Amino acid sequence: MINLAGIGHVLLRVADEEASKRFYQDVLGFAVAEQDPDHGGVFMTLGNGFHTLDIMQPAIPREAAQPLPGQLGLVHIAFKVATYAALRDAYAHLVEKDVAIQRAVDHVCQRSFYFTDPDGNGLEIYYEMPNALALFPNGRGDDDERLPLSARGEPLPQWLLEDWPNAAAMAKVERLRQPIAAE
């Protein structure tokens, strides 16, 4: 058996290394741990390890294929935040930076929003309920709910302004944890 400790890093091939580096630094708060111009690649960190994300530019960027919706391979990279307030702050920050939020979803045990980097790579930021695995040892089902979005200059959506998980969220958790009665 292999005893993995976690996901170490993700490597993304990008069309413009400098533009991607600026996006991940200025918009998402990564820091450069190392840049290796001789071998290609920028190693970026969130501060909890040498590198979390690596980016590298192919030799001929204009000939590289862009990621396409529905293709096999990476769909998105998800970044977890420690508090619901941090989720709200991240959403407001991205909107202020003119990053298009594609959708937001209440996944019962977590709330997420989705967007892309300059190369179209899917990204997600989410907050997960404390003890989510214990709450749903057999899964949470597929009771996802789309959440409304807002644009720059508009008030934040109401779901970001509430305390969460709240009584309604916990009632939904309890309802989903109940065994389905046989008819």
Backbone as CSV, one residue per row, in Angstrom:
resi,resn,N_x,N_y,N_z,CA_x,CA_y,CA_z,C_x,C_y,C_z
1,MET,0.843,-1.181,0.000,0.000,0.000,0.000,0.893,1.251,0.000
2,ILE,0.465,2.273,-0.708,1.156,3.558,-0.731,0.516,4.445,0.327
3,ASN,1.306,5.165,1.079,0.806,6.041,2.124,1.078,7.494,1.733
4,LEU,0.195,8.049,0.872,0.367,9.424,0.404,0.068,10.413,1.526
5,ALA,0.803,11.492,1.577,0.616,12.512,2.610,-0.239,13.677,2.130
6,GLY,-0.471,13.795,0.835,-1.259,14.898,0.289,-0.819,15.185,-1.126
7,ILE,-1.455,16.152,-1.741,-1.059,16.578,-3.079,0.049,17.601,-2.914
8,GLY,1.181,17.364,-3.541,2.337,18.235,-3.390,2.265,19.490,-4.230
9,HIS,2.035,19.336,-5.537,1.930,20.501,-6.409,1.239,20.109,-7.708
10,VAL,0.842,21.116,-8.442,0.229,20.965,-9.760,1.105,21.734,-10.732
11,LEU,1.386,21.140,-11.891,2.156,21.801,-12.944,1.208,22.171,-14.076
12,LEU,1.197,23.450,-14.439,0.372,23.933,-15.545,1.272,24.441,-16.656
13,ARG,0.964,24.044,-17.883,1.631,24.604,-19.054,0.819,25.831,-19.455
14,VAL,1.483,26.963,-19.609,0.807,28.235,-19.849,1.341,28.906,-21.115
15,ALA,0.519,29.748,-21.716,0.914,30.423,-22.957,1.900,31.558,-22.691
16,ASP,1.758,32.240,-21.561,2.606,33.385,-21.245,2.991,33.282,-19.769
17,GLU,4.204,32.809,-19.537,4.663,32.559,-18.165,4.583,33.804,-17.288
18,GLU,4.983,34.951,-17.814,4.964,36.182,-17.023,3.535,36.616,-16.695
19,ALA,2.624,36.519,-17.662,1.225,36.886,-17.409,0.606,35.953,-16.373
20,SER,0.894,34.670,-16.483,0.363,33.708,-15.508,0.968,33.939,-14.133
21,LYS,2.254,34.222,-14.092,2.902,34.503,-12.813,2.239,35.713,-12.149
22,ARG,1.990,36.762,-12.921,1.326,37.957,-12.370,-0.073,37.609,-11.847
23,PHE,-0.838,36.808,-12.608,-2.187,36.429,-12.193,-2.142,35.674,-10.862
24,TYR,-1.302,34.647,-10.791,-1.256,33.839,-9.570,-0.681,34.621,-8.387
25,GLN,0.219,35.571,-8.645,0.745,36.416,-7.568,-0.254,37.499,-7.176
26,ASP,-0.625,38.323,-8.133,-1.401,39.529,-7.851,-2.864,39.255,-7.546
27,VAL,-3.432,38.238,-8.159,-4.852,37.956,-7.960,-5.063,36.917,-6.865
28,LEU,-4.284,35.825,-6.883,-4.523,34.743,-5.927,-3.564,34.723,-4.738
29,GLY,-2.540,35.548,-4.733,-1.688,35.664,-3.557,-0.551,34.665,-3.442
30,PHE,-0.197,33.986,-4.524,0.959,33.095,-4.501,2.244,33.922,-4.448
31,ALA,3.313,33.305,-3.973,4.642,33.906,-3.998,5.545,33.006,-4.836
32,VAL,6.530,33.594,-5.482,7.488,32.813,-6.256,8.535,32.250,-5.301
33,ALA,8.669,30.920,-5.301,9.699,30.266,-4.494,10.989,30.155,-5.295
34,GLU,10.846,29.949,-6.609,12.017,29.822,-7.476,11.580,29.981,-8.926
35,GLN,12.409,30.628,-9.699,12.190,30.720,-11.137,13.445,30.178,-11.801
36,ASP,13.260,29.234,-12.706,14.386,28.532,-13.320,14.387,28.786,-14.826
37,PRO,14.985,29.889,-15.277,14.953,30.219,-16.703,15.714,29.220,-17.571
38,ASP,16.699,28.521,-17.019,17.466,27.558,-17.823,16.668,26.305,-18.150
39,HIS,15.824,25.878,-17.240,15.052,24.649,-17.453,13.568,24.929,-17.621
40,GLY,13.171,26.164,-17.492,11.771,26.530,-17.619,11.046,26.314,-16.311
41,GLY,10.071,27.116,-16.081,9.223,26.911,-14.935,9.388,27.937,-13.837
42,VAL,8.261,28.207,-13.198,8.192,29.064,-12.035,7.529,28.226,-10.948
43,PHE,8.191,28.110,-9.796,7.654,27.358,-8.677,7.021,28.364,-7.726
44,MET,5.728,28.194,-7.472,4.976,29.158,-6.679,4.436,28.487,-5.424
45,THR,4.350,29.273,-4.353,3.934,28.720,-3.065,2.846,29.573,-2.425
46,LEU,2.071,28.932,-1.588,1.123,29.630,-0.724,1.706,29.790,0.674
47,GLY,2.984,29.405,0.823,3.671,29.582,2.092,3.685,28.358,2.980
48,ASN,3.029,27.290,2.563,2.987,26.094,3.393,3.757,24.935,2.754
49,GLY,4.737,25.237,2.003,5.587,24.258,1.339,6.372,24.976,0.261
50,PHE,7.404,24.335,-0.246,8.254,25.001,-1.233,7.475,25.406,-2.476
51,HIS,6.630,24.505,-2.970,5.809,24.888,-4.127,4.489,24.137,-4.114
52,THR,3.457,24.853,-4.513,2.106,24.336,-4.626,1.704,24.278,-6.091
53,LEU,2.178,25.248,-6.843,1.819,25.385,-8.244,3.077,25.693,-9.045
54,ASP,3.275,24.954,-10.103,4.379,25.217,-11.022,3.772,25.631,-12.351
55,ILE,4.351,26.631,-12.976,3.909,27.028,-14.310,5.109,27.014,-15.233
56,MET,4.860,26.597,-16.463,5.935,26.617,-17.452,5.341,26.889,-18.819
57,GLN,6.104,27.575,-19.627,5.687,27.961,-20.967,6.313,27.001,-21.969
58,PRO,5.536,26.483,-22.929,6.134,25.628,-23.955,7.061,26.435,-24.869
59,ALA,7.911,25.736,-25.582,8.885,26.404,-26.465,8.196,27.300,-27.491
60,ILE,7.074,26.846,-28.050,6.340,27.634,-29.054,4.893,27.776,-28.562
61,PRO,4.632,28.759,-27.694,3.315,28.878,-27.067,2.145,28.967,-28.044
62,ARG,2.316,29.650,-29.157,1.194,29.834,-30.084,0.745,28.523,-30.726
63,GLU,1.606,27.498,-30.691,1.241,26.193,-31.261,0.611,25.260,-30.238
64,ALA,0.611,25.646,-28.973,0.041,24.805,-27.916,-1.482,24.916,-27.934
65,ALA,-2.143,23.801,-27.766,-3.611,23.781,-27.743,-4.126,24.325,-26.413
66,GLN,-5.211,25.097,-26.464,-5.868,25.610,-25.263,-6.714,24.491,-24.640
67,PRO,-6.924,24.536,-23.311,-7.838,23.572,-22.701,-9.246,23.782,-23.267
68,LEU,-9.938,22.703,-23.521,-11.287,22.777,-24.076,-12.300,22.227,-23.080
69,PRO,-13.469,22.864,-22.967,-14.509,22.316,-22.089,-14.857,20.888,-22.522
70,GLY,-14.977,20.016,-21.564,-15.381,18.643,-21.857,-14.256,17.699,-22.245
71,GLN,-13.029,18.197,-22.378,-11.929,17.309,-22.759,-11.483,16.493,-21.548
72,LEU,-10.779,15.425,-21.810,-10.208,14.638,-20.729,-9.078,15.412,-20.081
73,GLY,-8.806,15.122,-18.830,-7.708,15.778,-18.128,-8.207,16.675,-17.013
74,LEU,-7.384,17.591,-16.623,-7.684,18.481,-15.509,-8.943,19.297,-15.776
75,VAL,-9.877,19.292,-14.832,-11.084,20.112,-14.943,-10.890,21.410,-14.169
76,HIS,-10.432,21.298,-12.939,-10.109,22.500,-12.167,-9.194,22.159,-11.003
77,ILE,-8.572,23.197,-10.472,-7.794,23.108,-9.242,-8.619,23.823,-8.184
78,ALA,-8.833,23.181,-7.045,-9.638,23.774,-5.978,-8.738,24.243,-4.841
79,PHE,-8.963,25.478,-4.413,-8.231,26.067,-3.298,-9.197,26.227,-2.128
80,LYS,-8.840,25.663,-1.001,-9.675,25.708,0.194,-9.304,26.920,1.040
81,VAL,-10.306,27.609,1.575,-10.074,28.695,2.518,-10.497,28.234,3.911
82,ALA,-9.929,28.855,4.940,-10.118,28.393,6.313,-11.409,28.872,6.965
83,THR,-11.991,29.957,6.450,-13.211,30.497,7.063,-14.191,30.929,5.977
84,TYR,-15.442,31.066,6.394,-16.447,31.551,5.453,-16.188,33.014,5.099
85,ALA,-15.686,33.778,6.054,-15.322,35.176,5.781,-14.232,35.237,4.712
86,ALA,-13.304,34.291,4.726,-12.247,34.254,3.710,-12.828,33.946,2.336
87,LEU,-13.887,33.135,2.278,-14.555,32.869,0.998,-15.184,34.153,0.464
88,ARG,-15.855,34.870,1.332,-16.473,36.156,0.955,-15.410,37.141,0.466
89,ASP,-14.305,37.229,1.195,-13.228,38.150,0.819,-12.605,37.761,-0.520
90,ALA,-12.424,36.461,-0.749,-11.844,35.990,-2.014,-12.760,36.333,-3.183
91,TYR,-14.058,36.115,-3.004,-15.030,36.438,-4.050,-14.974,37.930,-4.377
92,ALA,-15.038,38.773,-3.334,-15.017,40.228,-3.537,-13.715,40.668,-4.214
93,HIS,-12.607,40.074,-3.824,-11.302,40.409,-4.409,-11.272,40.064,-5.900
94,LEU,-11.741,38.880,-6.261,-11.722,38.482,-7.676,-12.629,39.384,-8.511
95,VAL,-13.804,39.701,-7.990,-14.720,40.589,-8.719,-14.066,41.959,-8.912
96,GLU,-13.417,42.455,-7.876,-12.728,43.751,-7.962,-11.594,43.725,-8.996
97,LYS,-10.951,42.568,-9.147,-9.856,42.407,-10.118,-10.377,42.060,-11.521
98,ASP,-11.705,42.133,-11.707,-12.352,41.833,-12.989,-12.143,40.396,-13.455
99,VAL,-12.034,39.469,-12.503,-11.995,38.043,-12.837,-13.441,37.579,-12.919
100,ALA,-13.819,36.993,-14.042,-15.200,36.552,-14.244,-15.481,35.294,-13.422
101,ILE,-16.429,35.400,-12.494,-16.879,34.232,-11.741,-17.892,33.526,-12.643
102,GLN,-17.647,32.261,-12.936,-18.512,31.518,-13.857,-19.770,30.982,-13.189
103,ARG,-19.603,30.477,-11.959,-20.752,29.951,-11.235,-20.374,29.808,-9.767
104,ALA,-21.395,29.747,-8.926,-21.222,29.484,-7.494,-22.218,28.383,-7.136
105,VAL,-21.784,27.482,-6.247,-22.608,26.318,-5.931,-22.555,26.019,-4.441
106,ASP,-23.726,25.710,-3.885,-23.817,25.166,-2.534,-23.804,23.652,-2.705
107,HIS,-22.705,23.020,-2.290,-22.525,21.569,-2.417,-22.916,20.859,-1.121
108,VAL,-23.811,21.406,-0.359,-24.296,20.915,0.927,-23.241,21.076,2.018
109,CYS,-22.090,20.414,1.879,-21.062,20.495,2.915,-20.010,21.555,2.596
110,GLN,-20.136,22.187,1.450,-19.211,23.259,1.096,-19.895,24.221,0.144
111,ARG,-19.386,25.437,0.135,-19.813,26.430,-0.845,-18.595,26.811,-1.655
112,SER,-18.796,26.902,-2.986,-17.692,27.096,-3.921,-18.060,28.120,-4.973
113,PHE,-17.030,28.734,-5.538,-17.231,29.479,-6.779,-16.085,29.149,-7.719
114,TYR,-16.370,29.275,-9.019,-15.491,28.790,-10.067,-15.151,29.917,-11.036
115,PHE,-13.914,29.884,-11.548,-13.413,30.889,-12.486,-12.245,30.258,-13.230
116,THR,-11.592,31.009,-14.118,-10.450,30.469,-14.850,-9.256,31.406,-14.749
117,ASP,-8.084,30.841,-15.025,-6.869,31.652,-15.108,-6.748,32.191,-16.533
118,PRO,-5.703,32.963,-16.855,-5.589,33.544,-18.203,-5.542,32.524,-19.341
119,ASP,-5.186,31.263,-19.049,-5.139,30.239,-20.094,-6.396,29.389,-20.151
120,GLY,-7.390,29.707,-19.349,-8.633,28.946,-19.361,-8.620,27.737,-18.444
121,ASN,-7.590,27.589,-17.623,-7.566,26.488,-16.651,-8.597,26.753,-15.565
122,GLY,-9.409,25.763,-15.264,-10.455,25.906,-14.269,-9.909,26.001,-12.860
123,LEU,-10.455,26.942,-12.079,-10.066,27.146,-10.690,-11.320,27.240,-9.830
124,GLU,-11.200,26.818,-8.597,-12.297,26.866,-7.634,-11.739,27.342,-6.306
125,ILE,-12.520,28.144,-5.594,-12.219,28.475,-4.209,-13.431,28.035,-3.408
126,TYR,-13.175,27.332,-2.287,-14.296,26.818,-1.503,-14.025,26.872,0.000
127,TYR,-15.130,26.882,0.739,-15.108,26.737,2.189,-15.925,25.504,2.520
128,GLU,-15.364,24.646,3.349,-16.024,23.391,3.727,-16.460,23.452,5.180
129,MET,-17.653,22.914,5.457,-18.139,22.834,6.831,-17.123,22.115,7.702
130,PRO,-16.968,22.552,8.937,-16.128,21.775,9.851,-16.694,20.356,9.991
131,ASN,-15.824,19.381,10.047,-16.205,17.974,10.225,-17.065,17.425,9.093
132,ALA,-16.876,17.911,7.877,-17.700,17.475,6.748,-17.610,15.966,6.520
133,LEU,-16.438,15.400,6.639,-16.303,13.959,6.424,-17.088,13.169,7.465
134,ALA,-17.061,13.616,8.704,-17.826,12.941,9.752,-19.332,13.123,9.536
135,LEU,-19.739,14.279,9.023,-21.157,14.519,8.759,-21.691,13.640,7.636
136,PHE,-20.836,13.322,6.681,-21.252,12.557,5.507,-20.317,11.375,5.257
137,PRO,-20.261,10.412,6.181,-19.326,9.287,5.999,-19.648,8.446,4.767
138,ASN,-20.885,8.502,4.290,-21.292,7.728,3.111,-21.565,8.612,1.904
139,GLY,-21.050,9.821,1.922,-21.278,10.755,0.817,-22.410,11.707,1.141
140,ARG,-22.519,12.748,0.361,-23.526,13.778,0.609,-24.623,13.782,-0.445
141,GLY,-24.562,12.833,-1.365,-25.563,12.808,-2.425,-25.302,13.921,-3.425
142,ASP,-26.273,14.175,-4.240,-26.126,15.189,-5.281,-27.240,16.209,-5.134
143,ASP,-27.191,16.950,-4.049,-28.220,17.934,-3.747,-27.668,19.344,-3.919
144,ASP,-26.824,19.527,-4.949,-26.193,20.812,-5.195,-27.224,21.868,-5.569
145,GLU,-26.912,23.105,-5.220,-27.795,24.223,-5.527,-26.966,25.373,-6.084
146,ARG,-27.344,25.882,-7.260,-26.667,27.047,-7.831,-26.947,28.264,-6.964
147,LEU,-25.949,29.108,-6.835,-26.065,30.329,-6.047,-25.921,31.536,-6.976
148,PRO,-26.610,32.639,-6.666,-26.523,33.825,-7.528,-25.145,34.483,-7.465
149,LEU,-24.811,35.179,-8.539,-23.536,35.892,-8.668,-23.778,37.394,-8.664
150,SER,-22.704,38.143,-8.493,-22.768,39.597,-8.639,-21.572,40.040,-9.466
151,ALA,-21.663,41.232,-10.000,-20.592,41.787,-10.827,-19.958,42.965,-10.087
152,ARG,-18.857,43.433,-10.625,-18.155,44.584,-10.043,-19.120,45.759,-9.929
153,GLY,-19.089,46.425,-8.783,-19.968,47.567,-8.543,-21.317,47.190,-7.970
154,GLU,-21.644,45.905,-7.955,-22.906,45.438,-7.378,-22.650,44.914,-5.965
155,PRO,-23.695,44.908,-5.131,-23.521,44.322,-3.793,-23.196,42.825,-3.899
156,LEU,-22.495,42.310,-2.907,-22.227,40.879,-2.874,-23.545,40.116,-2.775
157,PRO,-23.601,38.914,-3.341,-24.820,38.114,-3.206,-25.117,37.820,-1.731
158,GLN,-26.388,37.700,-1.404,-26.819,37.495,-0.021,-26.179,36.259,0.605
159,TRP,-25.968,35.198,-0.162,-25.412,33.955,0.402,-24.009,34.162,0.967
160,LEU,-23.288,35.169,0.464,-21.956,35.455,0.989,-21.997,36.322,2.244
161,LEU,-23.120,36.978,2.486,-23.229,37.891,3.623,-23.749,37.202,4.882
162,GLU,-24.311,36.010,4.733,-24.860,35.313,5.896,-23.775,34.539,6.639
163,ASP,-24.065,34.195,7.880,-23.201,33.271,8.610,-23.508,31.878,8.081
164,TRP,-22.486,31.134,7.778,-22.686,29.804,7.215,-21.635,28.869,7.759
165,PRO,-21.939,27.641,8.114,-23.249,27.013,7.997,-24.216,27.535,9.062
166,ASN,-25.415,27.830,8.623,-26.455,28.351,9.499,-27.462,27.242,9.810
167,ALA,-28.536,27.596,10.502,-29.541,26.598,10.893,-30.150,25.903,9.681
168,ALA,-30.418,26.653,8.615,-31.002,26.045,7.408,-30.041,25.044,6.773
169,ALA,-28.752,25.378,6.738,-27.763,24.457,6.171,-27.667,23.192,7.007
170,MET,-27.674,23.339,8.322,-27.572,22.164,9.185,-28.834,21.306,9.116
171,ALA,-30.005,21.932,8.921,-31.243,21.167,8.743,-31.162,20.343,7.453
172,LYS,-30.584,20.929,6.408,-30.397,20.192,5.152,-29.438,19.019,5.360
173,VAL,-28.379,19.248,6.129,-27.436,18.168,6.440,-28.168,17.034,7.142
174,GLU,-28.947,17.354,8.153,-29.669,16.317,8.909,-30.667,15.576,8.020
175,ARG,-31.359,16.308,7.152,-32.318,15.673,6.235,-31.603,14.688,5.320
176,LEU,-30.450,15.070,4.808,-29.708,14.204,3.893,-29.058,13.015,4.601
177,ARG,-28.833,13.136,5.886,-28.223,12.043,6.647,-29.237,10.977,7.027
178,GLN,-30.525,11.304,6.957,-31.570,10.353,7.354,-31.716,9.279,6.288
179,PRO,-31.843,8.014,6.708,-32.065,6.955,5.721,-33.410,7.148,5.036
180,ILE,-33.472,6.802,3.765,-34.707,6.914,3.002,-35.641,5.797,3.451
181,ALA,-36.862,6.170,3.837,-37.835,5.168,4.320,-38.295,4.284,3.162
182,ALA,-38.425,3.004,3.437,-38.894,2.041,2.413,-40.385,2.228,2.241
183,GLU,-40.828,2.182,1.005,-42.256,2.375,0.732,-42.966,1.076,0.615
